[in-house]
Amino acid sequence: MPTITSFQNPKIKQVMNLRTRKGRKDKGRFVVDGLREIKRANDSGLTISEIYTCSAHCSEADTRTLTEIAQKANLPLHPVTQEVYAKISYGDRQSNGIAVVETRYRNLNDFRPEKNCRVGVMERVEKPGNLGAVLRSADATQFSAIFLADPIIDLYNPNVIRSSTGAIFSVPVYLCKAEEAKAWLLREKFDIFAAHLKGAQEYTVPNYSDKTAIVLGNEAAGLTSVWEKEPVHPIRLPMLGTVDSLNVSVTAGVLFYEVLRQQRQNR
């Protein structure tokens, strides 16, 4: 393929448009930066529609791998100049490969939980970096899914992808209403544990050996009233210092690992 040199090239304009939330919504596509993330998106079965490379940022080995991915998908590999690559890269970082990928949204009613299934519910989380970090913890602890309840942020925000290091492609994410998530969890007989500053129990006390849902709320406002009443169990992390809260991704990591520890111990 000829090297793309112009910012006015229609394909380059498309990539720039997909850097916006509206562009992603309108086109049903998003941009993935970095060979590692592109490989993980490809391995997850997502459809890649475009791949861009630049000799100044992609090694020969990188380019070979990108070429293999493109060939298997019957796609051309688009080389671009360093200036064009800088234009379409996310922020001020220039990674080793850029791909355009078709979005995928899952239907909660298609999810079939198994015994000892563990899921995380993130209600109204608004910071992309936090969601990405939660997805990394979910991947590390083999949580079956993350429910993104009443989402404020765009799932395919580039900072979600970057901060997740590609875990967004390995952990199934379901977009839903908070009421819908709660109704589904109750119908499927999950034990629901919601993190509150004034939770009735410390997080190590409950038994997480059965199907378990961990619910975390908005960074500033916490959880809504949907999760206040029984059979939802309020839990807390001990706060022994001067601050009165933890970052939501840190809280998720602590709770996810406690669920994993108990379930492995009870096998």
Backbone as CSV, one residue per row, in Angstrom:
resi,resn,N_x,N_y,N_z,CA_x,CA_y,CA_z,C_x,C_y,C_z
1,MET,0.839,-1.193,0.000,0.000,0.000,0.000,0.879,1.248,0.000
2,PRO,0.473,2.286,-0.726,1.238,3.542,-0.713,1.177,4.199,0.662
3,THR,2.246,4.875,1.026,2.298,5.559,2.317,1.358,6.761,2.318
4,ILE,0.549,6.856,3.365,-0.356,8.002,3.508,0.426,9.175,4.069
5,THR,0.384,10.295,3.365,1.179,11.466,3.743,0.343,12.672,4.145
6,SER,-0.960,12.646,3.847,-1.788,13.835,4.038,-2.757,13.687,5.202
7,PHE,-2.886,14.771,5.975,-3.881,14.806,7.037,-5.297,14.807,6.466
8,GLN,-5.432,15.155,5.197,-6.740,15.256,4.567,-7.209,13.934,3.971
9,ASN,-6.387,12.908,4.057,-6.792,11.595,3.564,-8.056,11.148,4.298
10,PRO,-9.061,10.642,3.578,-10.326,10.251,4.231,-10.147,9.256,5.364
11,LYS,-9.199,8.339,5.239,-8.987,7.350,6.286,-8.414,8.010,7.546
12,ILE,-7.548,8.973,7.351,-6.978,9.679,8.494,-8.055,10.513,9.171
13,LYS,-8.903,11.134,8.389,-10.018,11.902,8.954,-10.945,10.987,9.758
14,GLN,-11.125,9.756,9.264,-11.980,8.811,9.990,-11.387,8.479,11.351
15,VAL,-10.085,8.217,11.388,-9.450,7.891,12.663,-9.595,9.055,13.641
16,MET,-9.379,10.275,13.152,-9.510,11.441,14.021,-10.936,11.593,14.538
17,ASN,-11.906,11.300,13.692,-13.307,11.367,14.108,-13.611,10.352,15.205
18,LEU,-12.968,9.185,15.121,-13.197,8.135,16.104,-12.516,8.429,17.435
19,ARG,-11.724,9.461,17.487,-11.148,9.888,18.764,-12.178,10.636,19.609
20,THR,-13.333,10.945,19.036,-14.396,11.628,19.767,-15.477,10.625,20.156
21,ARG,-16.157,10.896,21.244,-17.238,10.008,21.695,-18.355,9.939,20.667
22,LYS,-18.710,11.094,20.102,-19.767,11.135,19.086,-19.368,10.332,17.860
23,GLY,-18.124,10.465,17.435,-17.668,9.713,16.271,-17.749,8.221,16.502
24,ARG,-17.350,7.763,17.686,-17.427,6.335,17.996,-18.868,5.848,17.999
25,LYS,-19.746,6.655,18.566,-21.163,6.278,18.617,-21.771,6.225,17.229
26,ASP,-21.483,7.230,16.417,-22.071,7.309,15.077,-21.577,6.189,14.166
27,LYS,-20.280,5.856,14.265,-19.678,4.898,13.337,-19.653,3.466,13.877
28,GLY,-19.871,3.299,15.170,-19.816,1.955,15.733,-18.420,1.363,15.686
29,ARG,-17.422,2.235,15.786,-16.022,1.810,15.752,-15.224,2.619,16.765
30,PHE,-14.044,2.116,17.095,-13.160,2.818,18.011,-11.719,2.522,17.618
31,VAL,-10.788,3.243,18.237,-9.374,3.123,17.886,-8.613,2.438,19.016
32,VAL,-7.736,1.526,18.637,-6.882,0.825,19.589,-5.431,1.189,19.289
33,ASP,-4.723,1.626,20.307,-3.316,2.006,20.163,-2.421,0.945,20.782
34,GLY,-1.421,0.499,20.042,-0.429,-0.413,20.598,-0.605,-1.839,20.130
35,LEU,0.517,-2.463,19.803,0.476,-3.836,19.285,-0.113,-4.812,20.298
36,ARG,0.260,-4.671,21.561,-0.270,-5.577,22.589,-1.789,-5.520,22.630
37,GLU,-2.333,-4.301,22.656,-3.773,-4.135,22.727,-4.459,-4.590,21.437
38,ILE,-3.823,-4.343,20.299,-4.390,-4.797,19.019,-4.466,-6.316,18.989
39,LYS,-3.412,-6.974,19.449,-3.412,-8.441,19.480,-4.512,-8.964,20.397
40,ARG,-4.700,-8.312,21.551,-5.722,-8.776,22.484,-7.125,-8.530,21.938
41,ALA,-7.302,-7.428,21.237,-8.600,-7.186,20.586,-8.857,-8.237,19.516
42,ASN,-7.837,-8.558,18.751,-7.969,-9.568,17.694,-8.247,-10.943,18.289
43,ASP,-7.529,-11.296,19.360,-7.714,-12.609,19.992,-9.106,-12.759,20.609
44,SER,-9.720,-11.636,20.981,-11.045,-11.689,21.602,-12.170,-11.851,20.585
45,GLY,-11.819,-11.814,19.307,-12.823,-11.998,18.262,-13.431,-10.724,17.736
46,LEU,-12.963,-9.577,18.192,-13.459,-8.316,17.650,-13.008,-8.150,16.202
47,THR,-13.807,-7.430,15.432,-13.514,-7.224,14.017,-12.647,-5.991,13.828
48,ILE,-11.459,-6.185,13.283,-10.552,-5.085,12.961,-10.795,-4.676,11.518
49,SER,-10.978,-3.384,11.287,-11.277,-2.913,9.936,-10.134,-2.149,9.289
50,GLU,-9.217,-1.585,10.081,-8.085,-0.839,9.545,-6.888,-1.020,10.474
51,ILE,-5.687,-1.067,9.895,-4.457,-1.083,10.688,-3.467,-0.103,10.065
52,TYR,-2.846,0.704,10.938,-1.886,1.713,10.494,-0.543,1.468,11.172
53,THR,0.520,1.701,10.415,1.858,1.487,10.936,2.772,2.615,10.484
54,CYS,3.853,2.800,11.220,4.837,3.831,10.882,6.223,3.277,11.193
55,SER,7.116,3.327,10.229,8.444,2.738,10.393,9.239,3.399,11.515
56,ALA,8.907,4.658,11.840,9.625,5.359,12.900,9.230,4.863,14.289
57,HIS,8.088,4.196,14.387,7.583,3.766,15.693,7.340,2.261,15.785
58,CYS,7.343,1.579,14.669,7.103,0.133,14.653,8.371,-0.576,14.188
59,SER,8.875,-1.468,15.002,10.045,-2.244,14.611,9.672,-3.210,13.497
60,GLU,10.679,-3.847,12.924,10.404,-4.842,11.880,9.561,-5.981,12.433
61,ALA,9.841,-6.373,13.671,9.054,-7.451,14.286,7.610,-7.012,14.505
62,ASP,7.430,-5.767,14.960,6.078,-5.231,15.141,5.321,-5.250,13.814
63,THR,5.979,-4.786,12.778,5.331,-4.692,11.471,4.973,-6.073,10.937
64,ARG,5.834,-7.048,11.179,5.516,-8.422,10.745,4.261,-8.927,11.444
65,THR,4.171,-8.684,12.762,2.998,-9.143,13.508,1.730,-8.444,13.028
66,LEU,1.813,-7.138,12.819,0.662,-6.387,12.317,0.268,-6.861,10.927
67,THR,1.252,-7.184,10.123,0.978,-7.688,8.771,0.253,-9.026,8.833
68,GLU,0.678,-9.898,9.749,0.020,-11.198,9.905,-1.438,-11.022,10.319
69,ILE,-1.682,-10.104,11.257,-3.061,-9.851,11.688,-3.891,-9.332,10.525
70,ALA,-3.310,-8.400,9.765,-4.018,-7.825,8.622,-4.303,-8.877,7.557
71,GLN,-3.340,-9.721,7.293,-3.523,-10.750,6.255,-4.598,-11.759,6.649
72,LYS,-4.614,-12.161,7.905,-5.626,-13.113,8.358,-7.025,-12.522,8.279
73,ALA,-7.114,-11.203,8.443,-8.415,-10.527,8.363,-8.700,-10.021,6.953
74,ASN,-7.785,-10.337,6.025,-7.925,-9.894,4.634,-8.005,-8.373,4.539
75,LEU,-7.103,-7.717,5.272,-7.060,-6.254,5.300,-5.721,-5.753,4.775
76,PRO,-5.703,-4.576,4.174,-4.424,-3.963,3.828,-3.794,-3.336,5.071
77,LEU,-2.482,-3.259,5.094,-1.772,-2.562,6.156,-1.401,-1.178,5.621
78,HIS,-1.833,-0.140,6.314,-1.643,1.222,5.812,-0.408,1.864,6.443
79,PRO,0.683,2.023,5.711,1.817,2.780,6.238,1.534,4.278,6.159
80,VAL,1.952,4.999,7.180,1.755,6.451,7.203,3.069,7.125,7.589
81,THR,3.185,8.396,7.276,4.383,9.140,7.648,4.398,9.387,9.152
82,GLN,5.569,9.790,9.655,5.697,10.060,11.080,4.773,11.192,11.511
83,GLU,4.604,12.195,10.643,3.741,13.325,10.969,2.282,12.898,11.047
84,VAL,1.857,12.077,10.114,0.480,11.593,10.132,0.263,10.673,11.329
85,TYR,1.247,9.840,11.630,1.135,8.929,12.762,0.978,9.703,14.068
86,ALA,1.750,10.791,14.202,1.634,11.626,15.392,0.243,12.240,15.488
87,LYS,-0.337,12.549,14.349,-1.668,13.165,14.315,-2.748,12.207,14.803
88,ILE,-2.640,10.931,14.427,-3.701,9.982,14.758,-3.431,9.210,16.044
89,SER,-2.256,9.393,16.642,-1.947,8.726,17.904,-2.726,9.366,19.038
90,TYR,-2.917,8.606,20.107,-3.667,9.118,21.259,-2.772,9.988,22.130
91,GLY,-3.216,11.203,22.372,-2.451,12.112,23.209,-1.088,12.404,22.620
92,ASP,-0.087,12.458,23.489,1.267,12.743,23.016,2.112,11.479,22.944
93,ARG,1.458,10.313,23.040,2.194,9.046,22.972,1.995,8.414,21.606
94,GLN,3.048,7.836,21.099,2.984,7.201,19.786,3.366,5.732,19.934
95,SER,2.381,4.864,19.869,2.569,3.444,20.134,2.951,2.695,18.862
96,ASN,3.224,1.421,19.024,3.682,0.612,17.895,2.506,-0.052,17.173
97,GLY,1.678,0.762,16.540,0.544,0.256,15.773,-0.758,0.888,16.206
98,ILE,-1.622,1.139,15.241,-2.942,1.719,15.497,-3.956,0.951,14.664
99,ALA,-5.079,0.594,15.277,-6.112,-0.161,14.565,-7.483,0.455,14.809
100,VAL,-8.332,0.331,13.813,-9.742,0.698,13.933,-10.526,-0.599,14.122
101,VAL,-11.349,-0.651,15.158,-12.035,-1.885,15.551,-13.525,-1.609,15.709
102,GLU,-14.346,-2.588,15.340,-15.786,-2.441,15.480,-16.205,-2.678,16.932
103,THR,-17.113,-1.826,17.427,-17.566,-1.954,18.803,-18.395,-3.220,19.004
104,ARG,-18.419,-3.673,20.247,-19.245,-4.837,20.610,-19.899,-4.542,21.954
105,TYR,-21.215,-4.666,21.993,-21.955,-4.463,23.237,-22.719,-5.743,23.546
106,ARG,-22.641,-6.170,24.789,-23.243,-7.430,25.198,-24.600,-7.204,25.868
107,ASN,-25.490,-8.184,25.684,-26.808,-8.163,26.303,-26.760,-8.966,27.593
108,LEU,-27.144,-8.342,28.687,-27.078,-8.989,29.994,-27.871,-10.288,30.029
109,ASN,-28.965,-10.357,29.307,-29.803,-11.562,29.324,-29.147,-12.746,28.609
110,ASP,-28.043,-12.498,27.909,-27.317,-13.585,27.261,-26.248,-14.194,28.154
111,PHE,-26.045,-13.603,29.323,-25.009,-14.067,30.242,-25.535,-15.242,31.047
112,ARG,-24.809,-16.350,31.039,-25.195,-17.552,31.767,-24.157,-17.834,32.857
113,PRO,-24.427,-17.415,34.091,-23.423,-17.575,35.151,-23.270,-19.022,35.590
114,GLU,-22.038,-19.380,35.895,-21.748,-20.719,36.395,-21.656,-20.684,37.925
115,LYS,-21.514,-21.846,38.520,-21.359,-21.941,39.965,-20.129,-21.157,40.400
116,ASN,-20.219,-20.480,41.550,-19.133,-19.656,42.090,-18.754,-18.500,41.166
117,CYS,-19.680,-18.109,40.322,-19.437,-16.980,39.424,-19.218,-15.710,40.240
118,ARG,-18.294,-14.887,39.812,-18.038,-13.615,40.494,-18.071,-12.486,39.465
119,VAL,-18.836,-11.452,39.777,-18.960,-10.316,38.878,-18.778,-9.029,39.669
120,GLY,-18.354,-7.993,38.969,-18.251,-6.665,39.552,-19.274,-5.753,38.915
121,VAL,-19.904,-4.911,39.725,-20.868,-3.924,39.223,-20.291,-2.542,39.500
122,MET,-20.124,-1.759,38.451,-19.600,-0.402,38.571,-20.729,0.556,38.217
123,GLU,-21.238,1.260,39.226,-22.373,2.149,39.004,-21.905,3.596,38.826
124,ARG,-22.240,4.165,37.677,-22.001,5.574,37.372,-20.545,5.994,37.550
125,VAL,-19.631,5.085,37.304,-18.206,5.439,37.340,-17.925,6.403,36.200
126,GLU,-17.144,7.445,36.458,-16.978,8.484,35.442,-15.550,8.706,34.972
127,LYS,-14.562,8.100,35.621,-13.175,8.317,35.210,-12.664,7.114,34.422
128,PRO,-12.282,7.328,33.160,-11.837,6.210,32.312,-10.681,5.420,32.911
129,GLY,-9.726,6.127,33.528,-8.595,5.419,34.112,-9.005,4.467,35.216
130,ASN,-10.013,4.849,35.990,-10.502,3.970,37.052,-11.139,2.714,36.478
131,LEU,-11.962,2.881,35.459,-12.592,1.710,34.854,-11.537,0.778,34.261
132,GLY,-10.561,1.348,33.590,-9.509,0.515,33.024,-8.776,-0.275,34.087
133,ALA,-8.462,0.384,35.218,-7.765,-0.303,36.304,-8.630,-1.388,36.929
134,VAL,-9.931,-1.148,37.045,-10.844,-2.171,37.563,-10.858,-3.383,36.632
135,LEU,-10.848,-3.143,35.345,-10.838,-4.253,34.388,-9.556,-5.074,34.512
136,ARG,-8.447,-4.418,34.797,-7.198,-5.162,35.007,-7.316,-6.075,36.217
137,SER,-7.909,-5.555,37.302,-8.098,-6.383,38.499,-9.076,-7.519,38.230
138,ALA,-10.120,-7.231,37.452,-11.095,-8.274,37.118,-10.449,-9.373,36.296
139,ASP,-9.576,-8.991,35.382,-8.859,-9.990,34.581,-7.926,-10.813,35.459
140,ALA,-7.198,-10.146,36.344,-6.221,-10.833,37.196,-6.888,-11.827,38.138
141,THR,-8.090,-11.517,38.593,-8.800,-12.382,39.541,-9.835,-13.275,38.856
142,GLN,-9.841,-13.243,37.543,-10.754,-14.065,36.736,-12.215,-13.856,37.113
143,PHE,-12.597,-12.582,37.299,-14.021,-12.290,37.441,-14.703,-12.584,36.104
144,SER,-15.917,-13.092,36.174,-16.604,-13.523,34.953,-17.065,-12.354,34.102
145,ALA,-17.354,-11.211,34.742,-17.883,-10.073,33.992,-17.848,-8.826,34.849
146,ILE,-17.917,-7.698,34.174,-18.157,-6.411,34.817,-19.454,-5.849,34.252
147,PHE,-20.354,-5.448,35.148,-21.590,-4.776,34.728,-21.350,-3.264,34.873
148,LEU,-21.461,-2.550,33.800,-21.296,-1.100,33.821,-22.689,-0.496,33.906
149,ALA,-23.089,-0.154,35.130,-24.465,0.277,35.398,-24.604,1.791,35.279
150,ASP,-25.582,2.225,34.487,-25.821,3.657,34.258,-24.522,4.395,33.953
151,PRO,-23.792,3.945,32.945,-22.451,4.487,32.710,-22.456,5.959,32.319
152,ILE,-21.502,6.684,32.863,-21.279,8.073,32.491,-20.236,8.148,31.376
153,ILE,-19.236,7.295,31.464,-18.155,7.310,30.483,-18.452,6.372,29.323
154,ASP,-17.743,6.587,28.243,-17.822,5.737,27.061,-16.912,4.537,27.282
155,LEU,-17.456,3.338,27.144,-16.679,2.121,27.352,-15.414,2.109,26.507
156,TYR,-15.493,2.651,25.284,-14.353,2.588,24.370,-13.545,3.876,24.335
157,ASN,-13.629,4.654,25.410,-12.738,5.793,25.572,-11.294,5.288,25.495
158,PRO,-10.417,5.961,24.763,-9.044,5.454,24.608,-8.295,5.290,25.916
159,ASN,-8.638,6.082,26.934,-7.949,5.941,28.213,-8.418,4.702,28.969
160,VAL,-9.652,4.246,28.723,-10.099,2.973,29.295,-9.263,1.842,28.708
161,ILE,-9.085,1.883,27.402,-8.315,0.831,26.723,-6.879,0.827,27.210
162,ARG,-6.280,2.022,27.266,-4.870,2.115,27.665,-4.682,1.678,29.109
163,SER,-5.488,2.199,30.023,-5.295,1.886,31.443,-5.661,0.443,31.770
164,SER,-6.458,-0.182,30.915,-6.793,-1.596,31.135,-5.712,-2.520,30.598
165,THR,-4.751,-1.973,29.848,-3.706,-2.731,29.147,-4.301,-3.877,28.315
166,GLY,-5.484,-3.642,27.784,-6.126,-4.644,26.937,-7.084,-5.562,27.665
167,ALA,-7.214,-5.426,29.002,-8.142,-6.280,29.751,-9.582,-6.029,29.331
168,ILE,-9.857,-4.882,28.738,-11.201,-4.591,28.230,-11.623,-5.626,27.195
169,PHE,-10.650,-6.297,26.584,-10.964,-7.296,25.568,-11.065,-8.711,26.141
170,SER,-10.556,-8.917,27.348,-10.603,-10.259,27.942,-11.703,-10.409,28.978
171,VAL,-12.173,-9.301,29.541,-13.245,-9.347,30.546,-14.549,-8.887,29.897
172,PRO,-15.563,-9.738,29.850,-16.851,-9.312,29.277,-17.453,-8.155,30.065
173,VAL,-17.865,-7.120,29.359,-18.477,-5.944,29.986,-19.904,-5.810,29.483
174,TYR,-20.841,-5.642,30.400,-22.255,-5.515,30.059,-22.742,-4.134,30.487
175,LEU,-23.304,-3.387,29.557,-23.885,-2.085,29.863,-25.352,-2.273,30.223
176,CYS,-25.780,-1.649,31.323,-27.151,-1.851,31.782,-27.559,-0.732,32.740
177,LYS,-28.834,-0.715,33.088,-29.328,0.158,34.138,-29.035,-0.490,35.497
178,ALA,-28.906,0.336,36.528,-28.634,-0.207,37.852,-29.760,-1.136,38.308
179,GLU,-30.999,-0.717,38.075,-32.143,-1.555,38.459,-32.138,-2.874,37.701
180,GLU,-31.756,-2.812,36.439,-31.686,-4.026,35.625,-30.620,-4.968,36.162
181,ALA,-29.463,-4.417,36.523,-28.381,-5.241,37.062,-28.810,-5.916,38.360
182,LYS,-29.440,-5.156,39.245,-29.866,-5.725,40.526,-30.914,-6.813,40.316
183,ALA,-31.887,-6.553,39.459,-32.929,-7.549,39.198,-32.324,-8.833,38.626
184,TRP,-31.366,-8.680,37.721,-30.722,-9.853,37.123,-29.968,-10.644,38.188
185,LEU,-29.221,-9.957,39.042,-28.447,-10.633,40.083,-29.350,-11.383,41.054
186,LEU,-30.472,-10.788,41.413,-31.409,-11.455,42.314,-32.054,-12.662,41.638
187,ARG,-32.410,-12.495,40.383,-33.010,-13.607,39.640,-32.053,-14.797,39.524
188,GLU,-30.773,-14.490,39.375,-29.765,-15.549,39.231,-29.202,-16.001,40.577
189,LYS,-29.803,-15.488,41.669,-29.457,-15.912,43.029,-27.995,-15.613,43.404
190,PHE,-27.571,-14.410,43.114,-26.258,-13.941,43.544,-26.346,-13.361,44.953
191,ASP,-25.281,-13.490,45.698,-25.112,-12.730,46.928,-24.512,-11.384,46.526
192,ILE,-25.160,-10.293,46.929,-24.755,-8.961,46.486,-24.127,-8.204,47.648
193,PHE,-22.914,-7.706,47.441,-22.178,-6.970,48.460,-21.806,-5.599,47.903
194,ALA,-22.281,-4.555,48.572,-22.063,-3.189,48.107,-21.084,-2.474,49.033
195,ALA,-20.072,-1.857,48.437,-19.061,-1.164,49.235,-19.572,0.205,49.667
196,HIS,-19.628,0.402,50.994,-20.059,1.671,51.578,-19.041,2.098,52.629
197,LEU,-18.864,3.393,52.799,-17.970,3.885,53.849,-18.433,3.434,55.227
198,LYS,-19.754,3.327,55.387,-20.314,2.932,56.684,-20.992,1.563,56.600
199,GLY,-20.391,0.667,55.827,-20.939,-0.672,55.695,-21.009,-1.385,57.032
200,ALA,-21.986,-2.270,57.165,-22.210,-2.945,58.446,-21.072,-3.890,58.820
201,GLN,-20.394,-4.448,57.830,-19.332,-5.420,58.095,-18.053,-5.037,57.358
202,GLU,-16.918,-5.389,57.952,-15.678,-5.273,57.203,-15.665,-6.333,56.106
203,TYR,-14.953,-6.055,55.054,-15.038,-6.876,53.834,-14.562,-8.312,54.014
204,THR,-13.785,-8.605,55.052,-13.290,-9.966,55.257,-14.283,-10.862,55.988
205,VAL,-15.366,-10.291,56.509,-16.301,-11.063,57.325,-17.271,-11.906,56.500
206,PRO,-17.884,-11.397,55.434,-18.883,-12.183,54.702,-18.283,-13.412,54.013
207,ASN,-19.182,-14.320,53.698,-18.822,-15.532,52.958,-19.089,-15.296,51.472
208,TYR,-18.043,-15.350,50.662,-18.175,-15.116,49.225,-18.090,-16.411,48.411
209,SER,-18.403,-17.536,49.029,-18.151,-18.820,48.369,-19.150,-19.136,47.261
210,ASP,-20.330,-18.527,47.294,-21.321,-18.785,46.248,-21.205,-17.727,45.140
211,LYS,-22.197,-17.657,44.276,-22.205,-16.635,43.240,-22.211,-15.256,43.903
212,THR,-21.217,-14.437,43.558,-20.977,-13.204,44.292,-20.894,-12.005,43.354
213,ALA,-21.549,-10.914,43.756,-21.453,-9.644,43.042,-20.905,-8.592,43.992
214,ILE,-19.864,-7.884,43.548,-19.285,-6.772,44.289,-19.703,-5.481,43.592
215,VAL,-20.346,-4.578,44.332,-20.896,-3.354,43.742,-20.137,-2.137,44.265
216,LEU,-19.675,-1.302,43.326,-18.960,-0.080,43.689,-19.580,1.103,42.955
217,GLY,-19.506,2.276,43.582,-20.218,3.428,43.048,-19.347,4.519,42.478
218,ASN,-19.996,5.611,42.159,-19.373,6.794,41.590,-18.264,7.330,42.498
219,GLU,-17.185,7.825,41.895,-16.029,8.293,42.651,-16.379,9.370,43.665
220,ALA,-17.304,10.244,43.331,-17.634,11.354,44.232,-18.877,11.089,45.067
221,ALA,-19.891,10.523,44.445,-21.195,10.395,45.110,-21.447,9.024,45.713
222,GLY,-20.630,8.041,45.386,-20.862,6.691,45.888,-22.023,6.016,45.187
223,LEU,-22.663,5.085,45.886,-23.756,4.307,45.313,-25.094,5.021,45.473
224,THR,-25.996,4.731,44.558,-27.351,5.278,44.650,-28.202,4.412,45.571
225,SER,-29.428,4.836,45.766,-30.346,4.131,46.670,-30.744,2.749,46.160
226,VAL,-30.455,2.460,44.909,-30.775,1.130,44.355,-30.143,0.037,45.210
227,TRP,-28.977,0.331,45.797,-28.207,-0.699,46.501,-28.264,-0.548,48.022
228,GLU,-29.253,0.167,48.532,-29.297,0.451,49.968,-30.005,-0.609,50.799
229,LYS,-30.962,-1.279,50.241,-31.806,-2.161,51.042,-31.458,-3.630,50.840
230,GLU,-31.910,-4.452,51.802,-31.745,-5.898,51.671,-32.452,-6.365,50.391
231,PRO,-31.913,-7.424,49.792,-30.874,-8.331,50.266,-29.448,-7.926,49.913
232,VAL,-29.216,-6.647,49.640,-27.857,-6.173,49.396,-27.136,-6.022,50.736
233,HIS,-25.911,-6.543,50.821,-25.139,-6.513,52.060,-24.092,-5.401,51.984
234,PRO,-24.179,-4.390,52.851,-23.184,-3.310,52.842,-21.895,-3.741,53.534
235,ILE,-20.761,-3.548,52.857,-19.463,-3.905,53.429,-18.545,-2.674,53.354
236,ARG,-17.496,-2.713,54.169,-16.570,-1.578,54.200,-15.133,-2.066,54.297
237,LEU,-14.229,-1.225,53.856,-12.812,-1.425,54.091,-12.408,-0.561,55.277
238,PRO,-11.567,-1.069,56.172,-11.151,-0.245,57.312,-10.333,0.952,56.842
239,MET,-10.625,2.118,57.398,-9.907,3.351,57.078,-9.276,3.853,58.368
240,LEU,-7.987,3.606,58.550,-7.329,3.857,59.833,-6.542,5.159,59.863
241,GLY,-6.444,5.817,58.710,-5.673,7.050,58.659,-6.554,8.283,58.684
242,THR,-6.082,9.355,58.084,-6.818,10.612,58.108,-7.786,10.751,56.936
243,VAL,-7.535,10.038,55.816,-8.440,10.142,54.674,-9.648,9.248,54.903
244,ASP,-10.755,9.580,54.230,-11.996,8.837,54.481,-12.467,8.033,53.274
245,SER,-11.613,7.895,52.251,-12.032,7.094,51.098,-10.820,6.622,50.325
246,LEU,-11.025,5.565,49.535,-9.997,5.035,48.642,-10.442,5.222,47.201
247,ASN,-9.481,5.250,46.308,-9.814,5.243,44.893,-10.642,3.999,44.579
248,VAL,-11.653,4.146,43.727,-12.570,3.039,43.453,-11.843,1.840,42.854
249,SER,-10.804,2.066,42.074,-10.081,0.939,41.484,-9.270,0.193,42.540
250,VAL,-8.755,0.919,43.534,-8.043,0.263,44.638,-9.019,-0.583,45.449
251,THR,-10.169,-0.013,45.742,-11.201,-0.754,46.478,-11.605,-2.012,45.726
252,ALA,-11.808,-1.868,44.429,-12.180,-3.029,43.614,-11.108,-4.107,43.691
253,GLY,-9.851,-3.714,43.593,-8.776,-4.694,43.646,-8.755,-5.458,44.951
254,VAL,-8.909,-4.755,46.070,-8.919,-5.403,47.377,-10.082,-6.396,47.481
255,LEU,-11.271,-5.948,47.088,-12.450,-6.799,47.219,-12.417,-7.977,46.257
256,PHE,-11.986,-7.744,45.035,-11.930,-8.836,44.058,-10.981,-9.930,44.537
257,TYR,-9.851,-9.539,45.104,-8.891,-10.545,45.560,-9.388,-11.292,46.800
258,GLU,-10.170,-10.627,47.634,-10.735,-11.328,48.793,-11.748,-12.379,48.340
259,VAL,-12.558,-12.034,47.350,-13.507,-13.003,46.795,-12.748,-14.186,46.199
260,LEU,-11.714,-13.887,45.430,-10.907,-14.956,44.835,-10.275,-15.825,45.909
261,ARG,-9.715,-15.209,46.942,-9.053,-15.970,48.009,-10.016,-16.948,48.665
262,GLN,-11.206,-16.449,49.016,-12.175,-17.328,49.676,-12.630,-18.457,48.754
263,GLN,-12.888,-18.149,47.529,-13.408,-19.191,46.634,-12.337,-20.243,46.337
264,ARG,-11.074,-19.833,46.238,-10.006,-20.822,46.048,-9.814,-21.657,47.289
265,GLN,-9.967,-21.031,48.460,-9.801,-21.732,49.726,-10.898,-22.770,49.938
266,ASN,-12.078,-22.493,49.399,-13.232,-23.371,49.623,-13.411,-24.434,48.544
267,ARG,-12.499,-24.515,47.616,-12.625,-25.550,46.576,-12.452,-26.935,47.157
